[in-house]
Amino acid sequence: MTTHPAQSEREALREGGRPPAGIGRDTSWMPAPNGFAACALSNSACTVAEARRFTRTTLKGWQMCPLLADNAVLIVSELVTNALRHGAADPFELIFNSRVNARFCPAWLALTRQERGVLCAVSDGGTGAPELRPADALAESGRGLRLVDELSDSWGWTPPDQSGKTVWATVVARG
C-alpha cells in the first residue's frame, strides 16, 4: 500500500473542512468523503487514543455498523501501538541519516471503506516484519497481533524495505 501524506489541519480548515472532534494539533488528518481517510501519527503519549477517536469518528461518518467499528477501533489501537513500539526508526539512524531525519511523522494510519467493511492500514519506518507470538498467559505484552488475528477477516503486511512497511487488516460486517 502506498501512503499519501495527509493535509495539515490548517490547510483543511482553509478549504472549509473541519477536523473530527478530538483530533489534536499533533495529528494531521484528511477528510473522508470518498471512502478514504488518513491520519499522520505523532509519537506523543496520546497518539493511540487519537487514532482510536479518528477511526471511530471516520467509521461513524461512513455509517458503518457499531460492532464493525468496535472491532476496527481495537485493531487500529493494536496496529498503532505496534508501529510506535516496534516500527520506529532506530534512534542512531535518526541522528546520523538526514533522509530519516526529514520524516514528517513516525507513522501513518489509513482507513479505506470497502463494500462491506473497512481496510485499516498503519505504515511505519521499521524494517522488521510483524511477529505473531505464541500465546503466553503470563506475558505482560505480545497479545496485540493475536487480537488483530482474531478480530479481523484477514491481515498482513507489505514486505519491509528502506522506507518501512505497512501492516493492514480488513474487517467485514456480518449478516
Backbone hydrogen bonds, N-H to C=O, Kabsch-Sander energy under -0.5 kcal/mol:
donor,donor_aa,acceptor,acceptor_aa,energy
12,A,8,S,-2.3
13,L,9,E,-2.4
14,R,10,R,-2.2
15,E,11,E,-1.4
16,G,13,L,-1.5
17,G,12,A,-2.7
23,I,20,P,-2.0
24,G,22,G,-0.6
27,T,24,G,-1.2
28,S,40,A,-0.6
29,W,7,Q,-0.8
30,M,38,A,-1.4
35,G,32,A,-0.9
37,A,111,L,-2.4
39,C,109,L,-2.9
40,A,28,S,-1.8
41,L,107,A,-2.9
47,T,44,S,-1.5
50,E,46,C,-2.4
51,A,47,T,-2.5
52,R,48,V,-2.1
53,R,49,A,-2.4
54,F,50,E,-2.8
55,T,51,A,-2.3
56,R,52,R,-2.8
57,T,53,R,-2.8
58,T,54,F,-2.4
59,L,55,T,-2.7
60,K,56,R,-2.2
61,G,57,T,-2.1
62,W,58,T,-1.6
63,Q,60,K,-1.4
64,M,59,L,-2.7
69,A,65,C,-2.4
70,D,66,P,-2.7
71,N,67,L,-2.3
72,A,68,L,-2.7
73,V,69,A,-2.7
74,L,70,D,-2.0
75,I,71,N,-2.4
76,V,72,A,-2.9
77,S,73,V,-2.3
78,E,74,L,-2.0
79,L,75,I,-2.7
80,V,76,V,-2.9
81,T,77,S,-2.1
82,N,78,E,-2.5
83,A,79,L,-2.3
84,L,80,V,-2.6
85,R,81,T,-2.3
86,H,82,N,-3.3
87,G,82,N,-1.0
87,G,83,A,-1.0
94,L,90,D,-2.1
95,I,91,P,-1.5
96,F,92,F,-1.8
97,N,93,E,-2.2
98,S,96,F,-0.6
101,N,97,N,-2.1
102,A,98,S,-1.3
103,R,100,V,-2.0
107,A,41,L,-1.1
108,W,123,S,-2.3
109,L,39,C,-2.7
110,A,121,A,-3.0
111,L,37,A,-3.1
112,T,119,L,-2.3
113,R,35,G,-3.2
114,Q,117,G,-3.0
118,V,171,V,-2.4
119,L,112,T,-2.7
120,C,118,V,-0.5
120,C,169,A,-3.2
121,A,110,A,-2.6
122,V,167,V,-2.8
123,S,108,W,-2.1
124,D,165,K,-2.2
125,G,106,P,-0.8
126,G,87,G,-0.6
133,R,131,E,-0.9
139,A,136,D,-1.3
147,L,143,R,-2.2
148,V,144,G,-2.2
149,D,145,L,-2.6
150,E,146,R,-2.2
151,L,147,L,-2.7
152,S,148,V,-2.0
153,D,170,T,-3.0
154,S,170,T,-1.0
156,G,168,W,-2.1
158,T,166,T,-2.3
161,D,164,G,-2.1
164,G,161,D,-1.6
165,K,124,D,-1.8
167,V,122,V,-2.7
168,W,156,G,-2.5
169,A,120,C,-2.4
170,T,154,S,-2.7
171,V,118,V,-2.4
173,A,116,R,-3.3
